[in-house]
Amino acid sequence: MPAGRPPTPTERKRRTGNPGKRQLPEPVVQLAAVAAIPAAPGTLGEAGRTAWDRLWTAGQAWLSPTTDLDVLTRLCEAHDEREAMRDQVAADGYMVPGSMGQMRAHPLLSEIRAVESQITKYESLCGFTPTDRARLGYAEVRRASKLDELIARRQQRGSG
């Protein structure tokens, strides 16, 4: 990963008026969209399957089953691990007796933070943050203008 501050998402640059007056990239999609969500691997639990469906649905326009399957599988397995650890902490409590009988934070809490950090890295690799989508030149979050709303209503009336 490059060092330094992460790039500003393109949608934020457009909202602030692009004070540097640098040319902003147009959102361009070169990948074919996923026709159907791939079958979830049998190794996934409930949390992993839920994440699998949600992530493939959200990223179907830029994810490729050929190249992204492995990293998305690891991402969803990490969701399963996180859920299992959270369940264990809920059962044991946040504070547990230490080796000398003193109360201390549950050791899985630090493992949960490590898995959450890994989940964030996997999500970033798959383009699920605004900065990563801007870096990929894919998507911009933009509020619909009144004109956009009027055009959409007119198209709905014409097709209905």
N, C-alpha and C positions, 0 to 999 in steps of 0.2 A: 504494500500500500504506500502511496506517496505521502511524504511528510508534509506538515503544514496544515493550514486551515482548509476544510473541505470547500469545494466550489459552491457558490451561491446558486440555488435552483433557478432555472430560467424563468419560471413563473414569478418568482420574487423580483427578479430584475425587471420584468415587464411591469409589475405593479408599482415599483419605485421609480419608474420612468427611465431606467437605463442611464444613470448619470454619467457613466464613462463613455457613452455614445459608441460603444463597440457593437459590431453587428451581432445580433442574436440569432442563434440557429433556429430554423423552422423545424417543428416536430415532424419527423419523417419516420415512417415504418417501412422497413425493407423485408421483414420476416413474414412468412405466411402464418396466419393465426392457427391455433390448435383447433382441430375439428371437434374433438371430444376429449374430455378429461381422461387421462390414462388410468388404468386400474391401479388402485393402491397396492403396494407390496404387502404380502401376507405378514410381514414382520411388524407392521404398525398396529398400535393399540387404538383405543377410542380417540384420545386427544390427537394422535398422529393422523388418523383418518380424517378427522374434522379439519385439521390444518391442511391436509392434502387437498381436500375438495375446495376449501376457501382459497388457497394460494393458486391452484391451477385455474380456478374461475377468475380470480382477480388478475392474474398474469397471462391469461390465454392469448393475448394479443402479441406478447413478446417472448414467451417461454417456448422452448422447443423440446418435445419429448425425446428427441435424439440426443441432444447435448446437455439438457438441464435435469434429466431424470435422476442422476446420481446425487447431485447437490440438494435437490428437493427431497429426496429420500432421507438424506442425512438431516436436513432441516426438520422434517416431520418426526424422525426418530428422536431428535433432541427435544421436541415438544412432548413426546411420550416420557422421556427421562425426567424432564422438568415436572410433569404432572405427577409421576410416581414419587419423586422426592418431596414434592409439596404435600402429597397425601401422607407420607411418612412423618413429616414434621407436624402436620395437623394431628396425627394420632399420638405422637410422643410429646408434643408441646414445644414451644420455642426455646424453653430453658430445660436443660437436662443435667443430671448429676455428672460432674467431672470425675477424673481418676482419684481425686482426694476427697470426694464427697461434696465439693463446692458446686454451686449452680453455675452453669455456663451456657452460652448460646448453642443451639443444636448444630453439630458439625455439618449437617447437610445444607445449612443456610449458605455457607460459602460455596458449596458445590452448585447450589441453585443459581447463585450469581454468576458462576463460571459458565454454566450451561446457557443462561440468558445472554451472556456476552457472545457466546458462540452462535446462538440463534440470530442475534443482531448481525453478525458477520455474514452468515448464510443468507439472510434476507437482503443484505446489501449486495452480495454477489449476484443475487437473482433479480435485482432492480426493483425492490419493494420500498425504497425510500425516495422522497422527492429529488434529492441530490443525485441519486443513482439513475433515476429516470431521465433527468436533465443531461447527465453525462452520456447516457445512451442515446440522447437525442430523440427520445420517444414521446413522453407524455408531459403535458402541462396541465396543472389544475387551474381552471379559469371559471369565474362566475359568469353565468349566462346573462347577457345584456338584455334590455327590453326588446331590442331588434331581434335578437336570437329567439326570444320567447314568442314574438309575433310570427316570425317565420315558421317556427315549429307548430304553432297553432294552425296557421294557414295550411301547412302540409298535412296535418292531421285531418282537417276538414276536407281537403281535396282527396285524400285516400280513403276516407270513411264514408 
